[in-house]
Every structure is written in structure tokens, then in C-alpha cells.
Amino acid sequence: MTAYWITTYQAVHDPAKVAAYAELAGPALRAAGGTFLVRGTPEATFENGQATRTVVIEFPSVEAAVAAHDSEAYQEALRALDGGADRDMRVVPGA
């Protein structure tokens, strides 16, 4: 079953670290089977919605998304981020 990795950025403390993270994370997640569907800020928000940067990545399964997160390539990206942003990340199975 398809799964979606959803990340929202509550705060960016160091844009250079976020850029370094993105440089590594994109290739790592694509190599792990992820397809980026959404990257950006909302055009409209409703019901207490926040205008935070949001990223949605589609994976073939929850297991594939978790394996991508746990991969050495993605862990290297997280080390580059090193506190540069506060984020909420979750993996949600598709309907």
C-alpha cells in the first residue's frame, strides 16, 4: 500500500543548514523509492492551518518510507541539518 512521508517546518533557524540537508536528502529519498509530490508553502489554509513549508513524498509502502528514513544516506542529510529547523515528520499509509 502506498505511503506518504509528510514534513512540515515549524521554524527555520539556519537556512544554510536546511539547504545542505536538502542537497543530500532529495537524492537519498529518491534513491530509496520516494517521489516528491509537494514542496512549498500553502496557497490557502483553513481550520487553524498554518502557512508552514510542507513536503509530501510518496513511497511504495510504509516500510519503504521508514527504511528510507533509516538509511545511511538520509541519516547523513539529518546530520547536515543539525538543528537548522524544527519539523514535524510522519508517514501515513494511503487510502
CORVEN-V974625 format. One record per residue. RES is the residue in three letters. OMEGA is omega in whole degrees, 0 to 359 (* if undefined). BURIAL is b if it has 16 or more other C-alpha atoms within 10 Angstrom, else e. D_CENTER is the distance of its C-alpha to the mean C-alpha in Angstrom with 2 decimals. Layout:
<<RES & OMEGA & BURIAL & D_CENTER> <RES & OMEGA & BURIAL & D_CENTER>>
This chain:
<<MET & 179 & e & 19.14> <THR & 177 & e & 15.97> <ALA & 182 & b & 12.83> <TYR & 176 & b & 9.72> <TRP & 184 & b & 6.30> <ILE & 179 & b & 5.81> <THR & 170 & b & 4.43> <THR & 181 & b & 7.54> <TYR & 178 & b & 9.08> <GLN & 180 & e & 12.59> <ALA & 174 & e & 14.05> <VAL & 182 & e & 13.87> <HIS & 183 & e & 16.66> <ASP & 182 & e & 16.69> <PRO & 179 & e & 15.51> <ALA & 178 & e & 16.76> <LYS & 178 & b & 14.56> <VAL & 178 & b & 11.40> <ALA & 178 & e & 12.96> <ALA & 177 & b & 13.82> <TYR & 184 & b & 10.38> <ALA & 180 & b & 9.20> <GLU & 180 & e & 12.49> <LEU & 187 & b & 11.88> <ALA & 182 & b & 8.28> <GLY & 179 & b & 8.90> <PRO & 180 & e & 12.16> <ALA & 183 & b & 11.30> <LEU & 175 & b & 8.90> <ARG & 179 & e & 11.50> <ALA & 180 & e & 14.22> <ALA & 176 & b & 13.10> <GLY & 181 & b & 13.55> <GLY & 175 & b & 10.28> <THR & 180 & b & 11.00> <PHE & 179 & e & 8.96> <LEU & 184 & e & 10.68> <VAL & 171 & e & 9.64> <ARG & 178 & e & 8.83> <GLY & 179 & e & 11.17> <THR & 183 & e & 13.26> <PRO & 173 & e & 15.34> <GLU & 178 & e & 18.80> <ALA & 176 & e & 20.20> <THR & 182 & e & 19.53> <PHE & 173 & e & 21.79> <GLU & 180 & e & 22.84> <ASN & 177 & e & 21.49> <GLY & 180 & e & 18.33> <GLN & 181 & e & 16.79> <ALA & 181 & b & 16.07> <THR & 175 & b & 12.73> <ARG & 183 & b & 10.07> <THR & 177 & b & 7.80> <VAL & 176 & b & 5.18> <VAL & 180 & b & 6.46> <ILE & 179 & b & 6.86> <GLU & 176 & b & 10.32> <PHE & 180 & b & 11.79> <PRO & 182 & b & 15.54> <SER & 174 & b & 15.50> <VAL & 182 & b & 14.08> <GLU & 179 & e & 15.66> <ALA & 179 & b & 13.98> <ALA & 179 & b & 10.41> <VAL & 178 & b & 11.84> <ALA & 177 & e & 13.68> <ALA & 179 & b & 10.81> <HIS & 185 & b & 9.37> <ASP & 183 & e & 13.02> <SER & 179 & e & 13.96> <GLU & 181 & e & 15.70> <ALA & 180 & b & 13.93> <TYR & 178 & b & 10.46> <GLN & 175 & b & 12.56> <GLU & 177 & e & 14.13> <ALA & 178 & b & 11.03> <LEU & 177 & b & 10.68> <ARG & 178 & e & 14.40> <ALA & 179 & b & 14.16> <LEU & 169 & b & 12.00> <ASP & 177 & e & 14.85> <GLY & 182 & e & 14.73> <GLY & 180 & b & 13.94> <ALA & 170 & b & 11.82> <ASP & 185 & e & 11.87> <ARG & 169 & b & 8.75> <ASP & 181 & e & 8.81> <MET & 177 & e & 6.61> <ARG & 174 & e & 8.54> <VAL & 185 & b & 9.62> <VAL & 178 & e & 12.39> <PRO & 177 & b & 15.14> <GLY & 181 & e & 16.37> <ALA & * & e & 19.79>>
